[in-house]
Amino acid sequence: MREEKIPQGYKKTEVGVIPDDWDMKRLKEISPSQSVGLVINPSSYYSNLGTVPMLVGSQIFENKIKWATANKITVDSNSRLPASRLNQGDLVTVRVGDPGVTAVIPSELDQSNCASMMIIRQSKAFDSYWLCFLMNSRVGRSQIESVQYGTAQKQFNIVDAVDFLFPFPSKKEQTAIATALSDVDALICELEKIISKKQAIKTATMQQLLTGKTRLPQFALREDGTRKGSKQSGLGEIPEDWEVVNFGQCIKYVVDNRGKTPPLEIDGFPMLEVNAVFKQGKSPNIQKATKFVSNVTYENWFRDGHPQRGDILVVTVGSAGETSLVEEEGYCIAQNLISLRLHSSIDSDFVYYLTVCAPFKKQVEAVLMGAVQPSLKVPHLKKFSILLPASKHEQTAIATILSDMDEELQALEQRLGKTRQIKQGMMQELLTGKTRLLQGTVNT
C-alpha cells in the first residue's frame, strides 16, 4: 500500500492533513465550559407574563436561530436558572432529534435561556462563528454521528462531545474563515428572502387571476369598450364571461394503470411514482424514478398508454391530490398516479394552476376526510367544480404569466442550490486548512 504523500507545510493528524502551524484541540480545551441546558420539561416555567425566550432544539438551525415562536419565562425564573442562561457569543448544539446542529447566540438573545441543548461557552481564545461553522461541517457532524444513539430519537451525551477533536488555527485565521463563510451565508439568506417574497407575489397573483378578481387588460372590456361585469355562481361572484364547470367536462382521456404491476427491469423506461410529483414543482421529476420497464413492456403492457405532453398527473394514494404537468414524454406511471388528458379547447397549463390552488385542494380534502383508506378516484375528480374563462386565449394568457413566475422562481432556486454547494465546498477547504486565508489572499 502506497504511503500517503503529505504536501509541504502540512502534517497528518487524527482528523486528516492540516497545516503545520495549526494545532489539534479537543472541545473541552477550546471552550472553558460545556454543559446541558435545562434538563426538566421547560413548560413548567412558561409564563404569559414572561419576557425571556426559552430556546428549544426545534428553533435551532445551522448558524441561525428562529426564535419568534419561542415560549417565554419571567425574569425571576431566568435568574433562578443560571446554569442554562445564555450569553451573546455562546454556542448551542441540538442534542435530541437532529443532533449536532449548532448556532451562535446573537446579541438579541443575550441572557435568554435554553432547554436540553449542549451549551458551549464562549471565550476570547476562539471565534464563536468559526467554531459554529466547524461544528456544522463534516468534521463536527461526523464526530456527533460516531457517538449518537437511539432510533426514533437520535441523541448524544455531553461526556462524549467534550472529547471531540478539531483542527485549530490562530484566532486571526479563525475570524478570517468565519467572515468568508458568513458572507456566503448572507448571500444564501438574501436569496431565501427573495424567493420567499416572489413566492408570496406568485400566490397572490394566482388568487387574483385564477378567480377573475383581476382581469388582464386585453380581456377586461366588451366589444363596445365597456368594462365587463360579474355574476353569481356556485363558487361565488365570478366574471360574466367565465363559467363554473365539472372537472369531468374538461377531461378527454385518463391514463389509469391501477390494479396491476408490470414486470420490472434494472433499467429501461422509467416508471414514475408519488415521489416524482410530491413537492417537485410544476413538472414531475423523472430523476426520482427507481423502477424501470423494458421496451416490450412499455409498448404492450399498459392498457391505457402513457402520459403525453400537456397531461396532468394526479397522485391518488398517499399524498393524494398533488399534481404536476407533463412537459416531456417517455415514461410510464405506477398505480398510485393517473394522467388526465384534457380537451383541446382547454389550456392544460391553466388547469394545472387551478389544481394547486385552495379551492381545488379543499375539494380533495373533502373526499379524503374520514375515509378508512383515503384515495382519490377518477369519479371524484370528475365531480370537482372548477372556474374557467370561456376564452382559451384568456386561459393561456393567465397561464403564461404564472409560468413566467415559475421559471423565475426555478432559476432562483437553482442559484440558491448552487450557492449552498459552494458553501459546503468552502467549508471543507477552509476549515481543514486545505485552502488558507491569509491577509486577504487565498493560498493553496
N, C-alpha and C positions, 0 to 999 in steps of 0.2 A: 504493500500500500504506500503510495507516494506521500511524502510528508508535505503538509500544507505550507505554502510559501507565504511568509509574513512580510507585507510591504515595509520598506524602510520608514522608520518613525512610528511604527505601530508595535503592539505586543499582544500576545494571546492570553486571554483571561477566561474565567468561568462563564462569562456571558458573551464570549466571542472576542474578535480582534478589535482593540481600541487604541487610540493614540497613546504614545509613550508618556505624555505629560498629563494624562488623565489617571485618576485613582479608581479603585473599586471600593464602594462602601455599602454597608447594609442599611436598611431603612432606619433602624434604631440608632445608627451612627450619623445619619443625615439630619433627622429631626430630633429635637430634645425630648419629645413625648409622643407616644401613640396610645390611644385609648378608645373606648367604645362609648357612643352616646347613650342617652337614657335607655336602660335595658328593659324597663317595665312598659306596659301599654301606656303611651303618652296621653291617651284620650282623657284620663282622669285629671289632667292638668289643663285641658282646653277650657277656654272661658270666652263668653260673648263680650266680656269687658277687656279681654286681652289685647295687647298691642305688640307683643314679641312673637315673631314667627317660630313655630316648632317644625323644623325640617324633617322630612322622612325620605326614604330611599327613592320613592316614585317621582320625586321632584328633582332628582339629581341626574344630569346628563353629562356627556363628555365635555368638559371645560365650560359648562353652564349650569345654572340653577333656575328652574321655573317655579318660582315660589308664590305666584299671585294667588293661588288657591290654598296656600299653607294655613293650617289652623293656628290660632294664636293662644298664647298663655299670658298671664299677667306679669308685670314687672316683679311683683313679690315672689311669684312662683319661680321666675327666672333666677332671682337672687338666691333661691334655695337649691338650685341645680348647677353649681359652679363647674362640676366636672364635665358636663355636656354643653356648657356655654361656649360659643364660638367667637373667635376674634378675626378681624379682617386679615386675610393672608393665610389663615389655616386652610387645610385641605380636608374634604370629607369624601370618603370612599364607601360606595354601596357594599354591604356585606351579604345581604339576602336578596335573592331574586335575580339580579344581573350583577353578580359580584365583580368588583374591580372598577366600575365606572366612577370616575373621580372629577371633582370640581373644586375651584378655589372660592373661598368666602369673599364676596365683594364688599365694598365699604357700606353699602346699604343694608347688609345683613350682619354687620358688626354687632356683637352681643346678642345675636339670636341663639336659638338652642336647637338640639337635634336628638333624634331617637335612633338607636341601634347601629348607626353607621360608625365606621372607623374614623377617628379624628386624628389627623397628622398635624401636629402643632408647628407653626412657622418658626423660623429663626433667621438671623441675619447671615447665617452661614450658607444659605441656599436661596435660589429664586423659586418662589412658590409656583409660578406658572410653568417654569421648566420642569419641576417635579410632577406637576399635574399632567403635562404632555407625556412625560416618561411613564407615569402610572397607566395612562390610557393607551400607550403604544404596545406593540407586541412584546417588548422587553418586560413591561409590567404585567400585561394581561396573561402572558404565558406562565408567569410565576403564580398568579392567582389560580389559574386553571390547574396547576400541579398540586394545589393543596385544598381545592374546594371539594365539598362533599354534598350528598343529598341528591335526590332525583327530581321530585316535583318542585322543590325549592332549593336551589343550589346556594351554598354559603361557604364562608371561610372563617377561621379563627384568627384573632389578632396575634396570638402567640406564634403562629406561622408567618404572618405577614411581616413582623418586625425583623425577620432574618432575610427578607428579600434583598438580593444583591443587584446594585445598579452601577453603571459607568458614571463617573463623577468628574466633570470638567471644572475649571475655575468658575467662580461666581460670575465673572465678567462674560465668560463664554456661555454660561447658562442663560444669562439675560439676553445675549445676542440670539441664541437659539429660540428662546421663548418669544422674543419680539418677531422674529421671522415667521414662526408658526402662528402667532396671534394675528399677524397681518393677513395670512391666508384664511384664518377663522373669520376675520372681519369681512372678507370678500364673500365667504360662504354664507354668513349671516345676512349680508346685503342681498345676495341672490335669493335667499329664502324669503326675505321680506318682499322683494319684487314679485316673486312667484305667487306668494300669498295674496298680494294686492291685485295682481292681474287675474287670479282665480276668482276673487270676490267680484271683480268687474264682470268677468265672464258669466258668473252665476246670476248677477243682477240683469245682465243683458239678455240671458236666456229667459228669465222670468218675464221680462217686458216683451220681447219679440215673439216668444212661443205662445203667449196668451193673447197677443194682439193689442195689449195695452199701449204699446208704442208701435206705430206703423212706419215702415220705410217710406220716405217721401214719394217715391215713384208709384206707390200703391195706396196712398192716403186720400187721393181725390177721385171723384166720379168723373165721367167723361165731360160733364158740363162745368167742371172746375170747382164744384162744391165739395166740402170735406165729407168723407164717408162717416156714417154714424155707427151705432151699435144696436144689438138686440139681445133679448134674454134667451137663455138656453139652459139645458140641464146642468151645465158647468158654470152657470152664472152669466154675466154680461160679456158678450163677445162681439167682434166686428160684424157688421151687417152682411159682408160677403165671405164669411167663414162658416164652417159647418161642424157640428159635433157628430161624429160617425162611430160605429163599432169598428174596432181594430180589424175584425174579420173582413170588412168591406175593402180593406187595403191589401189583404193577403191573397196572393195568386197561387202560391205553392208552398208546401212545408217539407223540408228535409228532416225526417224523424226516424232515427235508427234504434229506437228503444226496443228492448226485448231480446236482442241477440248481440253476442260478442264475436267480432270477426277473428280469424286466425291471425296471430301477430308474428312479426319478424324482428330481427335486431336492427334493421334499417329499411329504408324504402319511403313510402308516402307517410308523412306524419299524421297521427290521429290526435286531434285536439280534445282536451278535457277542460273541466271548470277552471283550472289554474291558468289556462291560456286566455281567459276572459276576465276573471275576477281581479279588479284593481290593476288592469293592464292598459287602461286608456281607451281611446276610440277604436283602435284596431286590435284584433287578437294577437297575442304574442306567440308566434309559431315556434320560437326557440324554447318554449316551455314544454314542448311535446317530448314525452319519454317512451311512447309506444308508436309502432310503425306497422304498416301492412305492405304486402308485395304488390307489384303492378297488376297481377292477375286478380288479387282480392279487391284492389282499388277499382278496377274496371268492371268487375262482375258481381261482387258480393252485396254491395249496398243497394237495397231495393229502391230507395228514394233519390239516389245520386249523391251529389256533394254540393257544398256551399259554392255559390257563384258570386262574382263581384257585384256589390250592391245589396246582397242579402244581409239580414240582421241576425246575428247569433244570440240565442237566449239560453241562459242557464235554467234548467228545470228542477234540479235537485241540489241541495246544499246551499249555495249562495243564489237561490232561485230569484230570477228577475234581473240579474246582472246581464248586461248586453254589450255587444261590440259590433262594429260594421265591417263586413268583409271587403277588403280592398285588394287582396290578391288571392289567387286560387291555387289548387294543387295539394289539398289536404282533405282528410275526412274528419268526421266528428263522432265522438263517443256517445253512449246512451244518455248522458246527462246534459247534452246540448241539443237544441233544434235550430234549424236555419230557416228563417222566414223570407220568402221571395215576394216582393210587392208588385202590384200592377204598375205598368209603365207610366200611368198618369200620376203616380205618387213619387215624390223625391225621397229616396231612401235615407239620404243624409239627414233630411229634416225629421223624418220619423225616428231615426236613431236618437237625435237630441231630445225628442219627446220622451223616449224610454228612460232617459237618465234624470228626468225631472220629477219633482214631488208628486204631481197628480197621478202619474203612471205608477210610481213606487207605492203610493197608498193603495192602489188597486191590487198590486201584488201582495202587499201585507194583508189585505182583507181576505184574500184567497188562502194564504198560508196560516193565518191566525186560527189556533185551535185545532188544526189538522193533526191527526195521530202521526201520519207520515207526510210532513209538508212537501209538496211538489207542485209544480206549475205545469198544467197541461194545455194543449192547443185549444180545446173548447173554452178554457178560462180566458186565454188571451184574446180569442175572437170576440168575447163579450165586453172587453175593456172599451171605455169611451175615450176617444182622442179628439183633439181640436185641430182642424185642418183649414188652411186658406184654400178657397176654391181654385185659385190660380196656382198651377205648378211653378210658374215663374216666380211667384212670391215665396213659395216654399224653398225654392233653390236659392233665391237671394238671401233669405234668412240663414239657411244652412251654410252658405258661403262665408258670411260674416263670422259665424260661430266656428267654422273650420279654420279660418284665418287665425282666430284667437287660440285655437287648439295648437296650431303649428307654432305660434309664437311661444306658447307655454312649453311645448315639447322641446324647442330649441333651448329655452332657459333651463329646463330640467336636465338636458344633456350637458349643458355648460356646468351646471351645479355638480353633476356626477363626475365630470372630468376634473373639476377643481378639488373635489373630495379625494379623488385618486392621486392627484398631485400632492395633496397634503399628506396622504399616507406614505408616499414615496419620500417626501421631505423629512417626515418623522423618522423613518428608517435610516436615512442618510445622516441627519444632523444629530440625532440622539445617541447614535453609536460612534460618532466621530468620523465616519467614512468621508463625509464632506465637512470641512471646517469653515467656521465663520470667524474671521479674524480681521479686526479693524475695517469692517465694512466690505471685505472681499471674500470671495469663495475660493478655498484652496482644496484640491483633491489629491 
